[in-house]
């Protein structure tokens, strides 16, 4: 495995632990947004919030 992949995997695990999304979702966000942590945190939290809100009336 290349070092960049390892760094990305570690970053994805860290993002997943911090925000509650899956590692797969974290990797997808990293692919889409790059390694810009503020953007990743914002989008991960929005993603998680959307998951939690499914099936619950407003």
C-alpha distance matrix in Angstrom:
0.0 3.8 6.6 8.4 6.5 7.0 10.4 11.2 10.6 12.8 15.2 15.6 16.3 18.8 20.4 20.8 22.4 24.6 25.9 25.9 23.9 21.2 17.5 17.5 20.3 18.8 15.7 18.4 20.4 17.7 17.2 21.0 21.9 19.2 18.8 22.6 23.2 26.9 26.4 23.6 25.9 28.9 27.3 25.7 29.2 30.9 28.7 29.3 33.0 33.3 31.9 34.3 37.2 36.9 40.1 41.9 44.9 45.1
3.8 0.0 3.8 5.4 5.3 6.5 8.8 10.0 10.8 12.6 14.4 15.4 16.8 18.6 20.0 21.1 22.8 24.5 25.8 26.4 24.4 22.1 18.4 18.4 20.7 18.7 15.6 18.1 19.7 16.5 16.0 19.6 20.2 17.1 16.7 20.4 21.5 25.2 24.7 22.3 24.9 27.7 26.4 25.3 28.7 30.4 28.6 29.5 33.0 33.4 32.4 34.9 37.6 37.6 41.0 42.5 45.4 45.3
6.6 3.8 0.0 3.8 5.4 5.0 6.2 8.5 9.7 10.5 12.2 14.0 15.3 16.5 18.2 19.8 21.1 22.5 24.1 25.1 23.6 21.7 17.9 18.6 20.6 18.0 15.4 18.2 19.1 15.7 15.9 19.5 19.3 15.9 14.7 18.3 19.1 22.9 23.0 20.7 23.0 26.0 25.2 24.0 27.3 29.3 27.8 28.6 32.0 32.8 32.0 34.2 37.0 37.3 40.8 42.0 44.9 44.5
8.4 5.4 3.8 0.0 3.8 5.4 5.1 6.1 8.5 9.8 10.4 12.1 14.2 15.2 16.2 18.0 19.9 20.9 22.2 23.3 21.5 19.9 16.2 16.6 18.1 15.4 12.7 15.2 15.8 12.3 12.4 15.8 15.6 12.2 11.4 15.1 16.3 20.0 19.7 17.6 20.2 23.0 22.1 21.2 24.6 26.4 25.0 26.1 29.4 30.0 29.5 31.9 34.4 34.8 38.4 39.6 42.3 41.8
6.5 5.3 5.4 3.8 0.0 3.8 5.4 5.0 6.0 8.5 9.7 10.3 12.2 14.1 15.0 16.1 18.2 19.7 20.7 21.3 19.3 17.2 13.4 13.6 15.6 13.4 10.4 13.1 14.5 11.4 11.4 15.1 15.6 12.8 12.3 16.1 16.9 20.6 19.9 17.3 19.8 22.6 21.2 19.9 23.4 25.1 23.3 24.2 27.7 28.2 27.2 29.7 32.4 32.5 35.9 37.4 40.2 40.0
7.0 6.5 5.0 5.4 3.8 0.0 3.8 5.4 5.0 6.1 8.5 9.7 10.5 12.2 14.1 15.2 16.5 18.3 19.9 20.4 19.0 16.9 13.2 14.3 16.4 13.9 11.6 15.0 16.0 13.1 14.0 17.5 17.6 14.7 13.3 16.9 16.9 20.7 20.7 17.8 19.7 23.0 22.0 20.2 23.4 25.6 23.9 24.3 27.8 28.7 27.6 29.7 32.6 32.9 36.3 37.5 40.5 40.4
10.4 8.8 6.2 5.1 5.4 3.8 0.0 3.8 5.5 5.1 6.1 8.5 9.9 10.5 12.1 14.1 15.4 16.4 18.1 19.4 18.2 16.8 13.3 14.7 16.0 12.9 11.2 14.4 14.6 11.3 12.8 16.0 15.3 12.2 10.2 13.6 13.6 17.4 17.7 15.2 17.1 20.3 19.8 18.4 21.4 23.7 22.5 23.0 26.3 27.5 26.8 28.7 31.5 32.2 35.7 36.7 39.5 39.0
11.2 10.0 8.5 6.1 5.0 5.4 3.8 0.0 3.8 5.5 5.0 6.0 8.6 9.8 10.3 12.0 14.1 15.2 16.2 17.2 15.5 14.1 10.6 11.4 12.6 9.6 7.5 10.7 11.0 7.8 9.3 12.6 12.3 9.6 8.3 11.9 12.1 15.8 15.4 12.6 14.9 17.9 16.8 15.5 18.8 20.8 19.3 20.1 23.5 24.3 23.7 25.9 28.6 29.1 32.6 33.7 36.5 36.0
10.6 10.8 9.7 8.5 6.0 5.0 5.5 3.8 0.0 3.8 5.4 5.0 6.2 8.6 9.8 10.4 12.2 14.2 15.3 15.6 14.0 12.0 8.2 9.6 11.6 9.1 7.3 11.0 12.0 9.8 11.3 14.6 14.8 12.7 11.5 14.8 14.2 17.7 17.4 14.1 15.8 19.0 17.7 15.6 18.8 21.0 19.0 19.3 22.9 23.8 22.5 24.6 27.6 27.9 31.3 32.5 35.5 35.4
12.8 12.6 10.5 9.8 8.5 6.1 5.1 5.5 3.8 0.0 3.8 5.4 5.1 6.2 8.6 9.9 10.6 12.3 14.3 15.0 14.3 12.9 9.6 12.1 13.5 10.4 9.9 13.6 13.7 11.4 13.8 16.7 16.1 13.9 11.6 14.5 13.2 16.7 17.2 14.1 15.0 18.6 18.1 15.8 18.5 21.2 19.8 19.6 23.0 24.4 23.3 24.9 28.0 28.8 32.2 33.0 36.0 35.7
15.2 14.4 12.2 10.4 9.7 8.5 6.1 5.0 5.4 3.8 0.0 3.8 5.5 5.1 6.1 8.5 9.9 10.5 12.1 13.6 12.8 12.3 9.3 11.6 12.0 8.4 8.4 11.8 11.0 8.6 11.6 14.0 12.8 10.8 8.3 10.8 9.5 13.0 13.5 10.4 11.5 15.1 14.7 12.8 15.6 18.2 17.2 17.3 20.6 22.1 21.5 23.1 26.0 27.0 30.5 31.2 33.9 33.3
15.6 15.4 14.0 12.1 10.3 9.7 8.5 6.0 5.0 5.4 3.8 0.0 3.8 5.4 5.1 6.0 8.6 9.9 10.5 11.3 9.7 8.7 5.6 7.8 8.4 5.0 5.4 8.9 8.8 7.4 10.2 12.6 12.2 11.1 9.7 12.1 10.8 13.8 13.4 9.8 11.1 14.2 13.1 10.8 13.8 16.2 14.5 14.7 18.2 19.3 18.3 20.3 23.1 23.8 27.3 28.2 31.1 30.8
16.3 16.8 15.3 14.2 12.2 10.5 9.9 8.6 6.2 5.1 5.5 3.8 0.0 3.8 5.5 5.1 6.1 8.6 10.0 10.1 9.5 8.3 5.6 9.1 10.1 7.5 8.6 12.0 12.1 11.2 14.0 16.2 15.9 14.8 13.0 15.1 13.1 15.9 16.2 12.5 12.7 16.1 15.4 12.4 14.8 17.6 15.8 15.1 18.6 20.1 18.6 20.0 23.3 24.1 27.3 28.1 31.2 31.1
18.8 18.6 16.5 15.2 14.1 12.2 10.5 9.8 8.6 6.2 5.1 5.4 3.8 0.0 3.8 5.4 5.2 6.1 8.6 9.9 10.3 10.4 8.6 12.0 12.1 8.9 10.7 13.8 12.8 11.8 15.1 16.9 15.7 14.6 12.0 13.5 10.8 13.5 14.5 11.2 10.7 14.4 14.5 11.7 13.6 16.8 15.9 15.0 18.1 20.2 19.2 20.2 23.3 24.7 28.0 28.3 31.2 30.7
20.4 20.0 18.2 16.2 15.0 14.1 12.1 10.3 9.8 8.6 6.1 5.1 5.5 3.8 0.0 3.8 5.5 5.2 6.0 8.0 7.8 8.8 7.8 10.6 9.6 6.3 9.0 11.4 9.8 9.5 13.1 14.2 13.0 12.7 10.6 11.4 8.7 10.9 11.3 7.9 7.3 10.8 10.8 8.0 10.0 13.1 12.3 11.8 14.9 16.8 16.2 17.4 20.4 21.8 25.2 25.5 28.3 27.6
20.8 21.1 19.8 18.0 16.1 15.2 14.1 12.0 10.4 9.9 8.5 6.0 5.1 5.4 3.8 0.0 3.8 5.5 5.4 5.3 4.9 5.5 5.4 8.6 7.9 5.9 9.1 11.3 10.6 11.2 14.3 15.5 15.1 15.2 13.7 14.8 12.3 14.0 14.0 10.3 9.6 12.5 11.7 8.2 10.1 13.0 11.3 10.1 13.6 15.3 13.9 15.1 18.4 19.4 22.7 23.3 26.3 26.1
22.4 22.8 21.1 19.9 18.2 16.5 15.4 14.1 12.2 10.6 9.9 8.6 6.1 5.2 5.5 3.8 0.0 3.8 5.7 5.6 7.4 8.2 8.4 12.0 11.6 9.7 12.6 15.1 14.2 14.5 17.8 19.0 18.2 18.1 16.0 16.8 13.8 15.4 16.2 12.8 11.3 14.4 14.4 10.8 11.7 15.0 13.9 11.9 14.9 17.2 15.8 16.1 19.6 21.0 24.0 24.2 27.3 27.1
24.6 24.5 22.5 20.9 19.7 18.3 16.4 15.2 14.2 12.3 10.5 9.9 8.6 6.1 5.2 5.5 3.8 0.0 3.8 6.1 8.3 10.4 10.9 14.1 12.8 10.5 13.8 15.8 14.1 14.5 18.0 18.7 17.3 17.3 15.0 15.0 11.6 12.6 13.8 11.0 8.6 11.7 12.5 9.4 9.5 13.2 13.0 11.2 13.6 16.4 15.7 15.8 18.9 20.9 24.0 23.7 26.5 25.7
25.9 25.8 24.1 22.2 20.7 19.9 18.1 16.2 15.3 14.3 12.1 10.5 10.0 8.6 6.0 5.4 5.7 3.8 0.0 3.8 5.7 8.9 10.3 12.8 10.8 9.3 13.0 14.2 12.3 13.7 17.0 17.1 16.0 16.9 15.3 15.0 11.9 12.2 12.6 9.7 7.2 9.4 9.8 6.3 6.1 9.7 9.4 7.4 9.9 12.6 12.1 12.3 15.3 17.3 20.6 20.3 23.0 22.3
25.9 26.4 25.1 23.3 21.3 20.4 19.4 17.2 15.6 15.0 13.6 11.3 10.1 9.9 8.0 5.3 5.6 6.1 3.8 0.0 3.8 6.6 9.1 11.6 10.0 9.6 13.2 14.4 13.4 15.2 18.1 18.4 18.1 19.0 17.8 18.0 15.2 15.7 15.7 12.6 10.6 12.5 11.9 8.2 8.1 10.9 9.5 6.8 9.8 12.0 10.3 10.5 14.0 15.5 18.5 18.6 21.7 21.6
23.9 24.4 23.6 21.5 19.3 19.0 18.2 15.5 14.0 14.3 12.8 9.7 9.5 10.3 7.8 4.9 7.4 8.3 5.7 3.8 0.0 3.8 6.6 8.2 6.3 6.7 10.2 11.0 10.4 12.6 15.0 15.4 15.6 16.8 16.2 16.9 14.7 15.5 14.6 11.2 10.4 12.0 10.3 6.7 8.1 10.0 7.6 6.0 9.7 10.8 9.1 10.7 13.9 14.6 17.9 18.7 21.8 21.9
21.2 22.1 21.7 19.9 17.2 16.9 16.8 14.1 12.0 12.9 12.3 8.7 8.3 10.4 8.8 5.5 8.2 10.4 8.9 6.6 3.8 0.0 3.8 5.3 5.2 6.2 8.7 9.9 10.7 12.4 14.3 15.4 16.3 17.0 16.7 18.1 16.3 17.8 16.7 13.1 13.1 15.0 12.9 9.6 11.7 13.3 10.3 9.4 13.1 13.6 11.3 13.3 16.5 16.5 19.6 21.0 24.2 24.7
17.5 18.4 17.9 16.2 13.4 13.2 13.3 10.6 8.2 9.6 9.3 5.6 5.6 8.6 7.8 5.4 8.4 10.9 10.3 9.1 6.6 3.8 0.0 3.8 5.4 4.9 6.1 8.6 9.8 10.4 12.2 14.2 15.0 15.0 14.5 16.5 15.1 17.3 16.4 12.6 13.3 15.8 13.8 10.8 13.6 15.4 12.7 12.4 16.2 16.7 14.8 16.9 20.0 20.1 23.3 24.6 27.8 28.1
17.5 18.4 18.6 16.6 13.6 14.3 14.7 11.4 9.6 12.1 11.6 7.8 9.1 12.0 10.6 8.6 12.0 14.1 12.8 11.6 8.2 5.3 3.8 0.0 3.8 5.3 5.1 6.2 8.7 9.9 10.6 12.4 14.2 14.6 15.0 17.2 16.5 18.6 16.9 13.3 14.8 16.6 13.9 11.5 14.7 15.6 12.5 13.0 16.7 16.3 14.6 17.4 20.0 19.5 22.7 24.5 27.6 28.0
20.3 20.7 20.6 18.1 15.6 16.4 16.0 12.6 11.6 13.5 12.0 8.4 10.1 12.1 9.6 7.9 11.6 12.8 10.8 10.0 6.3 5.2 5.4 3.8 0.0 3.8 5.5 5.1 6.3 8.7 9.8 10.6 12.1 13.3 13.9 15.4 14.6 16.0 14.0 10.6 12.0 13.3 10.3 8.1 11.3 12.0 8.8 9.9 13.4 13.0 11.8 14.8 17.1 16.9 20.4 22.0 24.8 24.9
18.8 18.7 18.0 15.4 13.4 13.9 12.9 9.6 9.1 10.4 8.4 5.0 7.5 8.9 6.3 5.9 9.7 10.5 9.3 9.6 6.7 6.2 4.9 5.3 3.8 0.0 3.8 5.4 5.1 6.2 8.6 9.9 10.3 10.8 10.7 12.3 11.3 13.3 11.8 8.1 9.6 11.8 9.6 7.3 10.8 12.3 10.0 10.9 14.4 14.9 14.1 16.5 19.1 19.5 23.1 24.2 26.9 26.7
15.7 15.6 15.4 12.7 10.4 11.6 11.2 7.5 7.3 9.9 8.4 5.4 8.6 10.7 9.0 9.1 12.6 13.8 13.0 13.2 10.2 8.7 6.1 5.1 5.5 3.8 0.0 3.8 5.4 5.0 6.2 8.6 9.9 9.6 10.2 12.7 12.7 15.2 13.4 10.1 12.5 14.6 12.2 10.7 14.3 15.5 13.1 14.4 17.9 17.9 17.1 19.9 22.3 22.3 25.8 27.3 30.0 29.8
18.4 18.1 18.2 15.2 13.1 15.0 14.4 10.7 11.0 13.6 11.8 8.9 12.0 13.8 11.4 11.3 15.1 15.8 14.2 14.4 11.0 9.9 8.6 6.2 5.1 5.4 3.8 0.0 3.8 5.4 5.0 6.2 8.6 9.6 11.3 13.3 13.7 15.5 13.0 10.2 12.9 14.1 11.0 10.3 14.0 14.2 11.7 13.8 16.9 16.3 15.9 19.1 20.9 20.6 24.2 25.8 28.3 28.1
20.4 19.7 19.1 15.8 14.5 16.0 14.6 11.0 12.0 13.7 11.0 8.8 12.1 12.8 9.8 10.6 14.2 14.1 12.3 13.4 10.4 10.7 9.8 8.7 6.3 5.1 5.4 3.8 0.0 3.8 5.4 5.0 5.8 7.6 9.0 10.1 10.5 11.9 9.2 6.5 9.5 10.5 7.7 7.6 11.3 11.6 9.9 12.3 15.1 15.0 15.3 18.2 19.9 20.3 24.0 25.1 27.3 26.7
17.7 16.5 15.7 12.3 11.4 13.1 11.3 7.8 9.8 11.4 8.6 7.4 11.2 11.8 9.5 11.2 14.5 14.5 13.7 15.2 12.6 12.4 10.4 9.9 8.7 6.2 5.0 5.4 3.8 0.0 3.8 5.4 5.2 4.8 5.9 8.2 9.1 11.6 9.5 7.0 10.4 12.2 10.2 10.1 13.8 14.7 13.4 15.4 18.3 18.5 18.8 21.4 23.3 23.9 27.6 28.6 30.9 30.2
17.2 16.0 15.9 12.4 11.4 14.0 12.8 9.3 11.3 13.8 11.6 10.2 14.0 15.1 13.1 14.3 17.8 18.0 17.0 18.1 15.0 14.3 12.2 10.6 9.8 8.6 6.2 5.0 5.4 3.8 0.0 3.8 5.9 5.7 8.4 10.8 12.6 14.7 12.2 10.3 13.8 15.0 12.6 12.9 16.6 16.9 15.2 17.6 20.5 20.1 20.3 23.3 25.0 25.0 28.6 30.1 32.3 31.7
21.0 19.6 19.5 15.8 15.1 17.5 16.0 12.6 14.6 16.7 14.0 12.6 16.2 16.9 14.2 15.5 19.0 18.7 17.1 18.4 15.4 15.4 14.2 12.4 10.6 9.9 8.6 6.2 5.0 5.4 3.8 0.0 3.8 6.1 9.3 10.4 12.4 13.6 10.4 9.4 13.0 13.2 10.6 11.9 15.3 14.9 13.7 16.7 19.0 18.3 19.2 22.3 23.4 23.6 27.2 28.5 30.3 29.5
21.9 20.2 19.3 15.6 15.6 17.6 15.3 12.3 14.8 16.1 12.8 12.2 15.9 15.7 13.0 15.1 18.2 17.3 16.0 18.1 15.6 16.3 15.0 14.2 12.1 10.3 9.9 8.6 5.8 5.2 5.9 3.8 0.0 3.8 6.6 6.8 9.1 10.2 7.2 6.9 10.7 11.0 9.3 11.0 14.2 14.2 13.8 16.6 18.7 18.7 19.9 22.6 23.8 24.5 28.3 29.1 30.8 29.6
19.2 17.1 15.9 12.2 12.8 14.7 12.2 9.6 12.7 13.9 10.8 11.1 14.8 14.6 12.7 15.2 18.1 17.3 16.9 19.0 16.8 17.0 15.0 14.6 13.3 10.8 9.6 9.6 7.6 4.8 5.7 6.1 3.8 0.0 3.8 5.7 8.5 10.8 8.9 8.2 11.8 13.1 12.0 13.0 16.3 17.0 16.5 18.9 21.2 21.6 22.5 25.0 26.6 27.4 31.1 32.0 33.9 32.7
18.8 16.7 14.7 11.4 12.3 13.3 10.2 8.3 11.5 11.6 8.3 9.7 13.0 12.0 10.6 13.7 16.0 15.0 15.3 17.8 16.2 16.7 14.5 15.0 13.9 10.7 10.2 11.3 9.0 5.9 8.4 9.3 6.6 3.8 0.0 3.8 5.8 9.0 8.5 7.4 10.4 12.6 12.4 12.8 15.7 17.2 17.0 18.7 21.2 22.2 22.9 25.0 26.9 28.1 31.8 32.4 34.4 33.2
22.6 20.4 18.3 15.1 16.1 16.9 13.6 11.9 14.8 14.5 10.8 12.1 15.1 13.5 11.4 14.8 16.8 15.0 15.0 18.0 16.9 18.1 16.5 17.2 15.4 12.3 12.7 13.3 10.1 8.2 10.8 10.4 6.8 5.7 3.8 0.0 3.8 5.8 5.7 6.2 8.8 10.3 10.9 12.1 14.4 15.7 16.4 18.2 20.1 21.3 22.6 24.4 26.0 27.6 31.3 31.4 33.2 31.6
23.2 21.5 19.1 16.3 16.9 16.9 13.6 12.1 14.2 13.2 9.5 10.8 13.1 10.8 8.7 12.3 13.8 11.6 11.9 15.2 14.7 16.3 15.1 16.5 14.6 11.3 12.7 13.7 10.5 9.1 12.6 12.4 9.1 8.5 5.8 3.8 0.0 3.8 5.5 5.0 6.0 8.5 9.9 10.2 12.0 14.1 15.0 16.1 17.9 19.7 20.8 22.2 24.0 25.9 29.6 29.5 31.4 29.8
26.9 25.2 22.9 20.0 20.6 20.7 17.4 15.8 17.7 16.7 13.0 13.8 15.9 13.5 10.9 14.0 15.4 12.6 12.2 15.7 15.5 17.8 17.3 18.6 16.0 13.3 15.2 15.5 11.9 11.6 14.7 13.6 10.2 10.8 9.0 5.8 3.8 0.0 3.8 5.5 5.2 6.2 8.7 9.9 10.7 12.4 14.2 15.4 16.5 18.5 20.1 21.2 22.6 24.8 28.4 28.0 29.5 27.5
26.4 24.7 23.0 19.7 19.9 20.7 17.7 15.4 17.4 17.2 13.5 13.4 16.2 14.5 11.3 14.0 16.2 13.8 12.6 15.7 14.6 16.7 16.4 16.9 14.0 11.8 13.4 13.0 9.2 9.5 12.2 10.4 7.2 8.9 8.5 5.7 5.5 3.8 0.0 3.8 5.5 5.1 6.1 8.4 10.0 10.7 12.1 14.1 15.3 16.6 18.4 20.0 21.1 23.0 26.7 26.5 28.0 26.2
23.6 22.3 20.7 17.6 17.3 17.8 15.2 12.6 14.1 14.1 10.4 9.8 12.5 11.2 7.9 10.3 12.8 11.0 9.7 12.6 11.2 13.1 12.6 13.3 10.6 8.1 10.1 10.2 6.5 7.0 10.3 9.4 6.9 8.2 7.4 6.2 5.0 5.5 3.8 0.0 3.8 5.5 5.3 5.9 8.4 9.9 10.3 12.0 14.0 15.2 16.4 18.2 19.8 21.4 25.1 25.3 27.2 25.8
25.9 24.9 23.0 20.2 19.8 19.7 17.1 14.9 15.8 15.0 11.5 11.1 12.7 10.7 7.3 9.6 11.3 8.6 7.2 10.6 10.4 13.1 13.3 14.8 12.0 9.6 12.5 12.9 9.5 10.4 13.8 13.0 10.7 11.8 10.4 8.8 6.0 5.2 5.5 3.8 0.0 3.8 5.6 5.1 6.1 8.5 9.8 10.4 12.0 14.1 15.3 16.3 18.2 20.3 23.9 23.6 25.5 24.0
28.9 27.7 26.0 23.0 22.6 23.0 20.3 17.9 19.0 18.6 15.1 14.2 16.1 14.4 10.8 12.5 14.4 11.7 9.4 12.5 12.0 15.0 15.8 16.6 13.3 11.8 14.6 14.1 10.5 12.2 15.0 13.2 11.0 13.1 12.6 10.3 8.5 6.2 5.1 5.5 3.8 0.0 3.8 5.6 5.4 6.3 8.7 10.1 10.6 12.4 14.5 15.5 16.6 18.8 22.4 21.9 23.4 21.5
27.3 26.4 25.2 22.1 21.2 22.0 19.8 16.8 17.7 18.1 14.7 13.1 15.4 14.5 10.8 11.7 14.4 12.5 9.8 11.9 10.3 12.9 13.8 13.9 10.3 9.6 12.2 11.0 7.7 10.2 12.6 10.6 9.3 12.0 12.4 10.9 9.9 8.7 6.1 5.3 5.6 3.8 0.0 3.8 5.4 5.0 6.0 8.5 9.7 10.5 12.4 14.3 15.3 16.9 20.6 20.7 22.4 20.9
25.7 25.3 24.0 21.2 19.9 20.2 18.4 15.5 15.6 15.8 12.8 10.8 12.4 11.7 8.0 8.2 10.8 9.4 6.3 8.2 6.7 9.6 10.8 11.5 8.1 7.3 10.7 10.3 7.6 10.1 12.9 11.9 11.0 13.0 12.8 12.1 10.2 9.9 8.4 5.9 5.1 5.6 3.8 0.0 3.8 5.4 5.0 6.1 8.5 9.8 10.6 12.3 14.2 15.8 19.5 19.7 21.9 20.9
29.2 28.7 27.3 24.6 23.4 23.4 21.4 18.8 18.8 18.5 15.6 13.8 14.8 13.6 10.0 10.1 11.7 9.5 6.1 8.1 8.1 11.7 13.6 14.7 11.3 10.8 14.3 14.0 11.3 13.8 16.6 15.3 14.2 16.3 15.7 14.4 12.0 10.7 10.0 8.4 6.1 5.4 5.4 3.8 0.0 3.8 5.3 5.0 6.0 8.5 9.8 10.5 12.1 14.5 18.0 17.5 19.5 18.2
30.9 30.4 29.3 26.4 25.1 25.6 23.7 20.8 21.0 21.2 18.2 16.2 17.6 16.8 13.1 13.0 15.0 13.2 9.7 10.9 10.0 13.3 15.4 15.6 12.0 12.3 15.5 14.2 11.6 14.7 16.9 14.9 14.2 17.0 17.2 15.7 14.1 12.4 10.7 9.9 8.5 6.3 5.0 5.4 3.8 0.0 3.8 5.4 5.0 6.2 8.7 9.9 10.5 12.6 16.2 15.9 17.5 16.0
28.7 28.6 27.8 25.0 23.3 23.9 22.5 19.3 19.0 19.8 17.2 14.5 15.8 15.9 12.3 11.3 13.9 13.0 9.4 9.5 7.6 10.3 12.7 12.5 8.8 10.0 13.1 11.7 9.9 13.4 15.2 13.7 13.8 16.5 17.0 16.4 15.0 14.2 12.1 10.3 9.8 8.7 6.0 5.0 5.3 3.8 0.0 3.8 5.5 5.2 6.4 8.8 10.0 11.1 14.9 15.4 17.6 16.9
29.3 29.5 28.6 26.1 24.2 24.3 23.0 20.1 19.3 19.6 17.3 14.7 15.1 15.0 11.8 10.1 11.9 11.2 7.4 6.8 6.0 9.4 12.4 13.0 9.9 10.9 14.4 13.8 12.3 15.4 17.6 16.7 16.6 18.9 18.7 18.2 16.1 15.4 14.1 12.0 10.4 10.1 8.5 6.1 5.0 5.4 3.8 0.0 3.8 5.4 5.1 6.3 8.6 10.3 13.8 14.0 16.6 16.2
33.0 33.0 32.0 29.4 27.7 27.8 26.3 23.5 22.9 23.0 20.6 18.2 18.6 18.1 14.9 13.6 14.9 13.6 9.9 9.8 9.7 13.1 16.2 16.7 13.4 14.4 17.9 16.9 15.1 18.3 20.5 19.0 18.7 21.2 21.2 20.1 17.9 16.5 15.3 14.0 12.0 10.6 9.7 8.5 6.0 5.0 5.5 3.8 0.0 3.8 5.4 5.2 6.2 8.9 12.2 11.6 13.7 12.7
33.3 33.4 32.8 30.0 28.2 28.7 27.5 24.3 23.8 24.4 22.1 19.3 20.1 20.2 16.8 15.3 17.2 16.4 12.6 12.0 10.8 13.6 16.7 16.3 13.0 14.9 17.9 16.3 15.0 18.5 20.1 18.3 18.7 21.6 22.2 21.3 19.7 18.5 16.6 15.2 14.1 12.4 10.5 9.8 8.5 6.2 5.2 5.4 3.8 0.0 3.8 5.5 5.1 6.5 10.1 10.4 12.4 12.0
31.9 32.4 32.0 29.5 27.2 27.6 26.8 23.7 22.5 23.3 21.5 18.3 18.6 19.2 16.2 13.9 15.8 15.7 12.1 10.3 9.1 11.3 14.8 14.6 11.8 14.1 17.1 15.9 15.3 18.8 20.3 19.2 19.9 22.5 22.9 22.6 20.8 20.1 18.4 16.4 15.3 14.5 12.4 10.6 9.8 8.7 6.4 5.1 5.4 3.8 0.0 3.8 5.5 5.6 9.1 10.1 13.1 13.6
34.3 34.9 34.2 31.9 29.7 29.7 28.7 25.9 24.6 24.9 23.1 20.3 20.0 20.2 17.4 15.1 16.1 15.8 12.3 10.5 10.7 13.3 16.9 17.4 14.8 16.5 19.9 19.1 18.2 21.4 23.3 22.3 22.6 25.0 25.0 24.4 22.2 21.2 20.0 18.2 16.3 15.5 14.3 12.3 10.5 9.9 8.8 6.3 5.2 5.5 3.8 0.0 3.8 5.7 8.4 8.1 11.3 11.8
37.2 37.6 37.0 34.4 32.4 32.6 31.5 28.6 27.6 28.0 26.0 23.1 23.3 23.3 20.4 18.4 19.6 18.9 15.3 14.0 13.9 16.5 20.0 20.0 17.1 19.1 22.3 20.9 19.9 23.3 25.0 23.4 23.8 26.6 26.9 26.0 24.0 22.6 21.1 19.8 18.2 16.6 15.3 14.2 12.1 10.5 10.0 8.6 6.2 5.1 5.5 3.8 0.0 3.8 6.3 5.5 8.0 8.3
36.9 37.6 37.3 34.8 32.5 32.9 32.2 29.1 27.9 28.8 27.0 23.8 24.1 24.7 21.8 19.4 21.0 20.9 17.3 15.5 14.6 16.5 20.1 19.5 16.9 19.5 22.3 20.6 20.3 23.9 25.0 23.6 24.5 27.4 28.1 27.6 25.9 24.8 23.0 21.4 20.3 18.8 16.9 15.8 14.5 12.6 11.1 10.3 8.9 6.5 5.6 5.7 3.8 0.0 3.8 5.5 8.3 9.9
40.1 41.0 40.8 38.4 35.9 36.3 35.7 32.6 31.3 32.2 30.5 27.3 27.3 28.0 25.2 22.7 24.0 24.0 20.6 18.5 17.9 19.6 23.3 22.7 20.4 23.1 25.8 24.2 24.0 27.6 28.6 27.2 28.3 31.1 31.8 31.3 29.6 28.4 26.7 25.1 23.9 22.4 20.6 19.5 18.0 16.2 14.9 13.8 12.2 10.1 9.1 8.4 6.3 3.8 0.0 3.8 6.5 9.4
41.9 42.5 42.0 39.6 37.4 37.5 36.7 33.7 32.5 33.0 31.2 28.2 28.1 28.3 25.5 23.3 24.2 23.7 20.3 18.6 18.7 21.0 24.6 24.5 22.0 24.2 27.3 25.8 25.1 28.6 30.1 28.5 29.1 32.0 32.4 31.4 29.5 28.0 26.5 25.3 23.6 21.9 20.7 19.7 17.5 15.9 15.4 14.0 11.6 10.4 10.1 8.1 5.5 5.5 3.8 0.0 3.8 6.4
44.9 45.4 44.9 42.3 40.2 40.5 39.5 36.5 35.5 36.0 33.9 31.1 31.2 31.2 28.3 26.3 27.3 26.5 23.0 21.7 21.8 24.2 27.8 27.6 24.8 26.9 30.0 28.3 27.3 30.9 32.3 30.3 30.8 33.9 34.4 33.2 31.4 29.5 28.0 27.2 25.5 23.4 22.4 21.9 19.5 17.5 17.6 16.6 13.7 12.4 13.1 11.3 8.0 8.3 6.5 3.8 0.0 3.8
45.1 45.3 44.5 41.8 40.0 40.4 39.0 36.0 35.4 35.7 33.3 30.8 31.1 30.7 27.6 26.1 27.1 25.7 22.3 21.6 21.9 24.7 28.1 28.0 24.9 26.7 29.8 28.1 26.7 30.2 31.7 29.5 29.6 32.7 33.2 31.6 29.8 27.5 26.2 25.8 24.0 21.5 20.9 20.9 18.2 16.0 16.9 16.2 12.7 12.0 13.6 11.8 8.3 9.9 9.4 6.4 3.8 0.0
